[in-house]
Amino acid sequence: MLSSTALPLSLPALIPGPLAAEEAGVAPATIRKWVQLGHLRAAGKAGRAQLFRLEDVFAAERATRRKPRTA
């Protein structure tokens, strides 16, 4: 018999900055720069390491991507 209680939704995985940079195809320094400029916020910490949601990293990458120049 199934329980009437709903299952909790899983939380998004949090990943450290260097792994976030690898997934986004940028340097770890770029992740730190996005944080400094306010394009990205850490979603948590593990010791001194900042942790990020992967979807937030991709959103920052899209927001900071260079636009093609028009002649």
N, C-alpha and C positions, 0 to 999 in steps of 0.2 A: 504494500500500500504506500502511496506517495504522501509525503508530508505536505501540509498546507503552507509551510513557511517557505518564503522565496530564498533562493540561493543568493549570497552576496555577489555583486559584480566584482570581477577581478580588477585590481588596480593596475595602471600602466607600469611597465617595467622601467626602472630607473637605471641609467648607465653612466659610468664615469666619463669625464671630459675626453680623455684620449680615445676611448672607444666611440664616443659620439662623433668625434672628428673623423675617425676612420670611416664610419658609416656614411657621413655626409660628404666624404671625399675632400676634406680640407685639413689643414694643419691644426694641431692642438692649440697653437697660438691664436688661430682664427676664432676658435670657440671662446677663448679667454677674452679676445677683443670684442666679440659680440656681446658678452656679458658686460664688459666695461662700457660699451656704447648703449646698452639697454635693449638690444635686439633679442636677447635670450636671458632667461632667469633660471637659476638652479632650482630644481624641485625638491632637493634634499641634500643631505651631507652624510658621508661615511668617514668619520674622522675628519681629516682636513680636505678630503676629496669632495668636490661638488658633483652632484648627480643630476642628470637631465632626463627628461622624457624625450624619446626619439622623435615623436611628432612635433615637439617644440623646436628641436634642432632642425628638422626639415623645414619648418615654417620660417625660422630665422634665415636659413639658407636661401629660400625663395625670396624673402623680403630684401635680402642684401645682394642678390644676384645682379650683376651688371646688365643694364639694359643695352641692346644693340644700338649703336650710333646710327642716326639717320643723316644722310648727306645734305 
